[in-house]
Structures are given as structure tokens and as C-alpha cells.
Amino acid sequence: MSKLVTIEDQIAKLAKSVQAFMRCIVSLNEELFLQKFNDWAPRDILAHLIGWNRYVIEGGKELLRGELPFYDIDPGDNYSKVNAVLIREYSSTVKEELLTDLRQSTRDLKEFLRSVDPISWDRDHGVRHAGLTITVKNTMDELIADYDHHREQIERYTSAV
């Protein structure tokens, strides 16, 4: 029998992925931090993740009310419209400033997750997107995977230059 994943388990996974991502960003010199590859620079990826931490808080509240999260209404191809807004909104090119924003948005996200009733966290509230049931838990699963994916992308790119 598999172990039930709790909110605290998921928060621990988030913390681990955020820390690994932050170590990757900290290791970059300014040139690599600002250099674009695959249309985004590591700076852009950092802005994207700060924004998604905050979006998941608001979207999670909407999910719990049985509403489709605002970012799923017209996201564009691969969330291109949503991500373009985030890259403009978090426009700083100062690494430490953005890392401070990431730390704060992660704290806020953890606080939100801890406020969610454990019964509601993985419950089907009737919200569907692209034919899939959307819950706070599986939204968080995707965000955690995004941290790992982007860290691996940056590591592959920087090891090749």
C-alpha cells in the first residue's frame, strides 16, 4: 500500500526543489544569469517561478471555490500569455533582488498550503482544464516539477557553454 502524500510532504518537496533551483541560480555569473537560451534567460525563469508561486496561491483559492483558476482561462500556447506577463512584472535584472522575491513568494505559498483543509487539498471540486481534474495537490505537483525541469535546463545549458 502506498503512503498517502500529505500537505507537509508536498511542502517539503517544494522546499527541496526551490533550494536546488536557488543553488543553481546563485552559481551563475551575471553574464550567464542574463543570457538567453531557448528564448529565456535564467533571470526570466526565476521571474516566471516567482510569479507562479503567487499565481498558485490565488488559483488554489479559486479551485477550492470550484472555479477555474484565472491563469487557465486564456493561457496561450504552453502558458505563453501568462508567462509573458510574469517576465514583465518581475523585470529586475538584480539576481539577489529576484532571489529575495522567490524566498518570500515561497514562504507565502507554504503559508497558503498550510491553511488548506487537508480534506480539500486533493479533493475534486469539479474543476476541469483540458479534460483533466484540477486540484490544489496536482497543481503543486506541476509547480514542483517545473522547478526541477527548469533547474535541469539551466544546468544542461551552462555545462555546455
DRENNUNU-842993 format. One record per residue: chain; x, y, z of N, C-alpha, C in turn; residue number from 0. Coordinates in pm, whole numbers, plus 32768, in hexadecimal, padded with zeros to 4 digits. Example, Ala and Ser with C-alpha at 12.3 -4.5 7.8 and 13.67 -1.06 7.14 Angstrom:
BEGIN
A/8527/7DC7/830C/84CE/7E3E/830C/8528/7EB6/830C/0
A/8505/7F1F/82C4/8557/7F96/82CA/850A/8003/8313/1
REM end
This chain:
BEGIN
A/8055/7F8A/8000/8000/8000/8000/8059/807D/8000/0
A/803A/80DC/7FA7/808D/8154/7F9E/8067/81B7/800C/1
A/80CB/8201/8036/80B7/8265/809F/806C/82DD/8068/2
A/800A/830C/80B1/7FBF/8382/808B/8019/83FC/8098/3
A/8021/844B/802E/8072/84C4/8030/8022/8531/8078/4
A/805E/856D/80DC/801B/85D6/8129/8045/8660/80F6/5
A/8000/86C5/8125/8026/874E/8103/80B6/8768/8130/6
A/80D9/873C/81A8/8163/8753/81D9/81CA/870A/8185/7
A/81A6/8691/8153/8200/864A/80F7/8218/869E/807A/8
A/81AC/86D7/8047/81B7/8725/7FCC/8205/87A7/7FE5/9
A/81F0/87E4/8059/823C/885C/807C/82D1/883B/8084/10
A/82F2/87C8/80BB/837F/879E/80C4/83BA/8789/8038/11
A/836C/874D/7FDD/839A/873B/7F53/83AE/87C1/7F0F/12
A/8352/881E/7F27/835E/88A4/7EEF/83DE/88E6/7F22/13
A/83F4/88E1/7FA4/8469/8920/7FE0/84EA/88E7/7FA4/14
A/84EE/8864/7F93/8565/8824/7F5A/857D/8852/7ECA/15
A/8513/8859/7E7B/8520/8883/7DEF/8545/8916/7DE4/16
A/8509/896B/7E38/8529/89F9/7E36/85BB/8A0D/7E5F/17
A/85E8/89C9/7EC6/8674/89D8/7EF3/86D5/89AC/7E86/18
A/86B9/893D/7E44/8711/890F/7DD8/8712/8974/7D65/19
A/869F/89AB/7D44/8697/8A10/7CDB/86E6/8A8D/7D03/20
A/86D7/8ABA/7D7F/871D/8B30/7DAE/87B5/8B1C/7DAB/21
A/87E3/8AA5/7DD4/8874/8A89/7DCE/88A6/8A94/7D3E/22
A/8857/8A64/7CE2/887B/8A6B/7C54/8885/8AFD/7C29/23
A/8825/8B4F/7C4C/8825/8BDC/7C26/889B/8C26/7C67/24
A/88B2/8C0C/7CE7/8920/8C4E/7D2F/89A6/8C2E/7CED/25
A/89B3/8BB7/7CB5/8A33/8B8E/7C7A/8A52/8BD6/7BF6/26
A/89EF/8C17/7BBC/8A03/8C57/7B3A/8A45/8CE0/7B48/27
A/8AA3/8CFD/7AEF/8AD8/8D85/7AEC/8A6F/8DDE/7AA8/28
A/8A82/8E61/7AAF/8A1D/8EBF/7A7B/8A03/8EAA/79E7/29
A/8A6D/8E90/799C/8A5B/8E7D/790B/8A00/8E06/78EE/30
A/8A1B/8D94/792F/89C7/8D1E/7919/893A/8D33/794F/31
A/892D/8D7B/79BD/88AB/8D95/79F9/8851/8DE2/7998/32
A/888C/8E39/7947/883F/8E8E/78ED/883E/8E5D/785B/33
A/888A/8DF4/783E/8897/8DC3/77B5/8821/8D69/778F/34
A/87E2/8D8A/771F/876F/8D3B/76F2/879B/8CB9/76B2/35
A/8750/8C51/76CF/8759/8BD1/7689/86CB/8B9B/7684/36
A/86A4/8B5A/7617/8619/8B2C/7606/85B5/8B9C/7623/37
A/85D0/8C15/75F6/8579/8C8B/7602/8577/8CCB/768C/38
A/85AB/8C8C/76F2/85AB/8CC4/7779/8638/8CC2/77B1/39
A/8655/8D26/7801/86CF/8D27/7851/86AC/8CEB/78D9/40
A/870F/8CBA/7923/86F2/8C8E/79AC/86A7/8CF9/79FE/41
A/86C5/8D79/79E3/867D/8DE6/7A25/85E8/8DDD/7A09/42
A/85C5/8DC0/798B/8538/8DB5/7964/84F6/8D3E/79A8/43
A/853F/8CD0/79B2/850A/8C58/79F4/84F0/8C75/7A87/44
A/854C/8CBC/7AC6/853B/8CE2/7B51/84BE/8D39/7B62/45
A/84AA/8D9C/7B0A/8433/8DF1/7B0F/83B4/8D9D/7AFC/46
A/83B9/8D40/7A9F/834A/8CE6/7A83/8323/8C97/7B01/47
A/8385/8C62/7B48/8367/8C11/7BBF/8336/8C66/7C35/48
A/836A/8CDE/7C44/8337/8D38/7CAC/82A2/8D4E/7C94/49
A/8282/8D6E/7C19/81F7/8D88/7BF6/819D/8D10/7C08/50
A/81CD/8C9A/7BE0/817B/8C22/7BEF/8165/8BFF/7C82/51
A/81C5/8C18/7CD8/81AB/8C05/7D68/8131/8C57/7D90/52
A/812D/8CD3/7D65/80BE/8D2C/7D8A/803E/8D05/7D41/53
A/8049/8CE0/7CC3/7FD2/8CB7/7C78/7F91/8C3B/7CB6/54
A/7FE3/8BDE/7CE4/7FAC/8B63/7D1E/7F5E/8B80/7D9E/55
A/7F86/8BE6/7DE7/7F3A/8C0D/7E5E/7EAE/8C3A/7E35/56
A/7EA8/8C9A/7DD9/7E25/8CCD/7DAC/7DD6/8C61/7D65/57
A/7E18/8C18/7D0C/7DD5/8BAC/7CC3/7DA5/8B3E/7D20/58
A/7DF3/8B21/7D88/7DCA/8ABC/7DEB/7D4B/8AE5/7E33/59
A/7D41/8B64/7E53/7CC6/8B97/7E94/7C4F/8B88/7E36/60
A/7C65/8BA5/7DB6/7BFA/8B95/7D53/7BD2/8B03/7D46/61
A/7C34/8AA9/7D40/7C17/8A19/7D39/7BC1/89EC/7DAE/62
A/7BE4/8A19/7E24/7B9A/89F0/7E9C/7B0A/8A23/7E9B/63
A/7AF0/8A8D/7E4E/7A67/8AC0/7E3D/7A21/8A7E/7DC6/64
A/7A67/8A21/7D85/7A2D/89DD/7D11/7A37/8A2E/7C90/65
A/7A95/8A8D/7C8B/7AA7/8AE4/7C16/7B27/8AC0/7BCC/66
A/7B22/8AD1/7B49/7B9B/8ABF/7AF8/7BFD/8B2F/7B19/67
A/7C7A/8B0F/7B39/7CDB/8B79/7B57/7CE9/8BDB/7AE2/68
A/7CF9/8C5A/7B04/7D00/8CC5/7AA0/7D69/8CA9/7A35/69
A/7DD7/8C69/7A5A/7E43/8C54/79FA/7E24/8BE6/7996/70
A/7DBA/8B99/79AD/7D92/8B30/794F/7D28/8B5F/78ED/71
A/7CF5/8BD9/78FC/7C88/8C08/78A7/7CB8/8C21/7818/72
A/7D26/8C69/7805/7D5F/8C82/7781/7DF7/8C87/778E/73
A/7E34/8C13/77A7/7EC3/8C13/77C7/7F21/8C27/7750/74
A/7EEE/8C12/76D6/7F46/8C12/7662/7F8A/8B8B/7654/75
A/7FD2/8B79/75E7/8019/8AFC/75CE/8083/8AE6/763A/76
A/8079/8A77/7680/80D6/8A56/76ED/80E2/8AC9/7753/77
A/8070/8B08/776F/8067/8B76/77D0/80BC/8BEF/77A7/78
A/80CC/8C03/7724/8121/8C71/76F5/80EC/8CFA/771E/79
A/8069/8D0E/771D/8031/8D91/7744/8049/8DAA/77D8/80
A/802F/8D45/782A/8040/8D51/78BB/80D2/8D6B/78DC/81
A/812B/8D1F/78A1/81BA/8D2C/78BF/81F3/8DB2/788F/82
A/81C3/8DE5/781E/81F3/8E67/77EE/81D2/8ED5/7853/83
A/815D/8ECD/7890/8136/8F2F/78F6/8197/8F27/796C/84
A/81B8/8EAE/7997/8210/8E9D/7A0B/829D/8ED1/79F0/85
A/82D0/8EB9/797B/8357/8EE6/7959/835C/8F80/7957/86
A/82EF/8FBF/792A/82E9/9052/792F/82D4/9084/79BE/87
A/827E/903F/7A0A/825E/906D/7A92/82D8/9067/7AEE/88
A/8326/8FFD/7AE4/839F/8FEE/7B35/8416/900B/7ADB/89
A/8429/908B/7ABC/8487/90B4/7A53/8514/90D2/7A83/90
A/852C/90CA/7B03/85B2/90E8/7B36/861A/908D/7AF5/91
A/8690/90C3/7AE7/8701/9071/7AB8/8765/9059/7B2A/92
A/873E/9080/7BA3/8793/906F/7C19/8773/8FE6/7C57/93
A/87D2/8F8C/7C4D/87BC/8F03/7C7A/878D/8EFB/7D0A/94
A/87D0/8F3E/7D66/87AD/8F34/7DF4/8721/8F6A/7E0F/95
A/86FB/8FD2/7DC8/8674/900A/7DD8/860B/8FA1/7DB0/96
A/8622/8F60/7D40/85C5/8EFA/7D12/85C6/8E7F/7D6E/97
A/863B/8E5A/7DA0/8641/8DEA/7DFF/85F5/8E0A/7E7F/98
A/85FC/8E87/7EAB/85AE/8EB2/7F21/8519/8EA4/7F04/99
A/84EF/8ECC/7E8C/8462/8EBD/7E65/843B/8E29/7E60/100
A/8495/8DD4/7E30/8478/8D45/7E2C/8468/8D0C/7EB8/101
A/84C3/8D32/7F12/84B8/8D01/7F9D/8433/8D2D/7FDB/102
A/840C/8DAB/7FC6/838F/8DDD/8001/8316/8D9A/7FC2/103
A/8316/8D8C/7F3F/82A2/8D4D/7EFE/8297/8CB9/7F26/104
A/8309/8C78/7F3E/8306/8BED/7F6D/82CF/8BE5/7FFA/105
A/82F8/8C40/8052/82C0/8C44/80D9/8229/8C59/80D5/106
A/81FD/8CB6/807F/816E/8CD1/8072/8123/8C56/8040/107
A/815E/8C10/7FE0/811F/8B98/7FAA/8114/8B2B/8015/108
A/817D/8B18/8062/817A/8AB5/80CF/810F/8AD9/8134/109
A/8105/8B59/8155/809E/8B87/81B4/8012/8B69/817E/110
A/7FFE/8B84/80FD/7F7D/8B65/80BF/7F61/8ACF/80C8/111
A/7FC2/8A7D/80A3/7FAD/89EB/80A5/7F89/89BB/8130/112
A/7FCA/89F1/8195/7FAC/89C8/821F/7F21/89F5/824B/113
A/7EE8/8A58/8207/7E61/8A87/822A/7DF3/8A33/81E9/114
A/7E19/89E0/8188/7DB6/898F/8140/7D8D/8918/8196/115
A/7D0C/8901/819E/7CD7/888C/81E5/7D0E/880F/81A1/116
A/7D4F/87B6/81EA/7D89/873D/81AD/7D24/86EB/815D/117
A/7CA5/86F2/8180/7C3E/86A9/8135/7C27/86EB/80AC/118
A/7C34/876F/80A5/7C19/87B9/8029/7C90/87BE/7FCA/119
A/7D07/87AA/7FFE/7D84/87B9/7FB4/7D8A/8764/7F36/120
A/7D5F/86E6/7F3D/7D63/868C/7ECA/7CD7/8664/7E9C/121
A/7C74/86AE/7EC8/7BE9/868D/7EA8/7BC4/86C4/7E1E/122
A/7B6D/867C/7DDA/7B36/86A8/7D5B/7AC8/870F/7D79/123
A/7AE2/878C/7D57/7A81/87F8/7D6B/7A34/8815/7CEB/124
A/7A3F/87B9/7C89/79F7/87C9/7C0C/7A3D/8820/7BA5/125
A/7ABB/883F/7BBC/7B04/8896/7B5F/7B4F/8840/7AFB/126
A/7B3B/8860/7A79/7B7D/8816/7A0E/7BC6/8879/79B3/127
A/7C38/884B/7981/7C81/8898/791C/7CBD/8835/78BC/128
A/7CA4/8849/783C/7CD4/87EF/77D3/7CAD/875F/77F2/129
A/7C34/874E/782B/7BFF/86C9/7848/7C34/8689/78C8/130
A/7C89/86CE/7910/7CC4/8697/798A/7C88/86D7/7A06/131
A/7C7D/8689/7A71/7C53/86BE/7AF2/7CC6/870C/7B2F/132
A/7CAA/8786/7B5B/7D10/87DC/7B95/7CF7/87E8/7C2B/133
A/7D5E/87CD/7C7B/7D57/87DA/7D0D/7DCE/882E/7D3B/134
A/7DC9/8858/7DB7/7E3C/88A1/7DEF/7EB6/8846/7DED/135
A/7EA5/87C8/7E12/7F16/876B/7E17/7F56/8759/7D8E/136
A/7F05/873B/7D27/7F46/8722/7CA6/7F7A/87A2/7C66/137
A/7F44/8815/7C8C/7F7E/8894/7C61/8008/88A5/7C9E/138
A/8014/8883/7D1E/8096/888A/7D61/80F8/8824/7D28/139
A/80C8/87AE/7D07/811F/8749/7CC8/815E/8783/7C49/140
A/810C/87CA/7BFA/813E/8804/7B7D/81A2/8874/7B99/141
A/8187/88C6/7BFD/81E4/8933/7C1E/826B/88FB/7C4C/142
A/8267/8897/7CA1/82E4/8859/7CD2/8332/881E/7C5C/143
A/82EC/87DB/7C02/832D/87A2/7B8C/8368/8810/7B35/144
A/8326/8884/7B30/8358/88F4/7AE2/83DD/8928/7B1A/145
A/83E7/8931/7B9E/8466/8959/7BDD/84D6/88F9/7BB2/146
A/84BC/8878/7BBC/8522/8815/7B9A/8545/881A/7B05/147
A/84DF/8827/7AB0/84F5/882D/7A20/854D/88A5/79FB/148
A/852B/891A/7A31/8578/8992/7A0F/8606/898D/7A47/149
A/8617/8957/7ABE/869F/8949/7AF5/86F3/88EF/7A9A/150
A/86B8/887F/7A71/8700/8822/7A18/8721/8864/7993/151
A/86C3/88B4/795E/86DB/88FE/78E2/8753/895A/78F0/152
A/8755/89A8/795B/87C2/8A08/7970/8845/89BE/7983/153
A/8843/8952/79D0/88BF/8905/79E6/88F4/88CB/7962/154
A/889C/8896/790F/88C7/8860/788D/8903/88CF/7836/155
A/88C0/8941/7832/88EF/89AF/77E0/8976/89E2/7810/156
A/8981/89FC/7893/89FD/8A37/78C6/8A72/89D5/78C1/157
A/8A56/8955/78C6/8AC5/88F5/78BD/8AF9/88E9/782E/158
A/8AA7/8916/77CE/8AD0/890F/7741/8B17/898E/7712/159
A/8B11/89FA/7761/8B54/8A77/7735/8BDC/8A87/7776/160
REM end
